Amino acid sequence: MNPIAANRIEVDLEASREDGSPAEGSKSLLEFKSTEIGVWEIEPGVAHDIEIDEVFVVLYGRATVTFADGTPPMELVPGSVVRLFDGQHTEWVVHERLRKVYIA
């Protein structure tokens, strides 16, 4: 099996929401029991989400994530490692196309 370079995997982006959210897409790399590891990418813009339990590492891009529960905002840059919790309401302001590797 050949190695997988997460920064070079092709991810198809789709504008999946009617609220004007930026196009986004993901590609699953591995599923093991109830855990998935994959790549997610989003274009610049503003998106709102209700999170799942997840840990991710930003490969490239830049964004600001704010939380409805008052958790301090996070500035995401390459190398950021983040833990999100199921049910958190977030707003993502994506300044530069962002790609992350996630474990969910």
C-alpha positions in Angstrom: 0.0 0.0 0.0 1.3 3.5 -0.9 1.5 6.2 1.7 -1.2 8.8 1.8 -0.3 12.5 1.8 -3.2 14.3 3.4 -2.2 17.7 2.0 -2.4 16.3 -1.6 -5.5 14.2 -1.5 -8.2 15.5 -3.9 -11.3 16.6 -2.0 -14.4 17.5 -3.9 -16.0 20.7 -2.5 -19.8 21.3 -2.7 -21.9 24.1 -1.5 -24.1 21.8 0.6 -26.2 24.4 2.4 -28.7 26.9 1.1 -27.7 29.6 3.7 -24.7 30.9 1.7 -22.1 28.8 3.6 -18.9 28.3 1.7 -18.2 25.1 -0.3 -16.7 22.3 1.7 -15.9 18.7 1.4 -14.3 15.7 3.1 -12.7 12.4 2.2 -12.5 9.5 4.7 -9.1 7.9 4.9 -9.9 5.2 7.5 -12.8 3.9 9.5 -12.1 1.7 12.5 -15.0 0.6 14.7 -16.8 3.9 15.5 -13.9 6.1 14.6 -13.2 7.9 11.4 -10.0 9.6 10.2 -10.3 11.9 7.2 -9.5 15.1 5.5 -11.9 18.1 5.5 -11.6 21.3 3.5 -13.6 24.6 3.3 -13.4 27.7 1.1 -13.3 31.2 2.6 -16.6 32.5 4.0 -18.8 32.1 7.1 -20.3 28.8 8.2 -22.3 27.7 11.2 -22.2 24.2 12.6 -23.2 21.9 15.5 -20.0 20.0 16.2 -19.4 16.3 16.9 -16.7 14.9 19.1 -13.6 15.5 17.1 -9.8 16.2 17.3 -8.2 17.8 14.3 -4.9 19.3 13.0 -4.9 22.2 10.5 -2.7 21.5 7.5 -3.1 24.8 5.8 -5.3 27.9 5.8 -6.6 30.3 8.4 -9.9 30.7 10.2 -11.5 32.0 13.4 -13.9 29.8 15.3 -16.3 31.3 17.8 -18.5 29.3 20.2 -22.1 30.1 21.2 -21.4 28.9 24.8 -18.9 31.7 25.5 -15.8 29.5 25.0 -13.0 31.9 23.9 -12.6 32.1 20.1 -9.8 30.1 18.5 -7.5 31.3 15.7 -6.7 28.4 13.5 -3.4 28.3 11.6 -1.3 25.5 10.1 -0.3 23.2 13.0 -3.3 24.1 15.3 -4.5 21.0 17.2 -8.1 21.4 18.3 -10.6 19.3 20.3 -14.3 20.0 19.7 -17.2 18.5 21.7 -20.5 17.0 20.5 -23.2 19.6 20.5 -21.1 22.8 20.5 -22.6 25.5 18.3 -19.8 27.2 16.3 -19.3 29.9 13.7 -16.4 29.5 11.4 -15.0 32.6 9.7 -12.6 31.1 7.1 -10.1 33.7 6.0 -8.0 31.4 3.7 -9.0 28.0 2.3 -8.6 25.6 5.2 -7.7 21.9 5.3 -7.6 19.7 8.3 -7.0 16.1 9.2 -9.7 14.9 11.7 -10.4 12.1 14.0 -14.1 11.7 14.9 
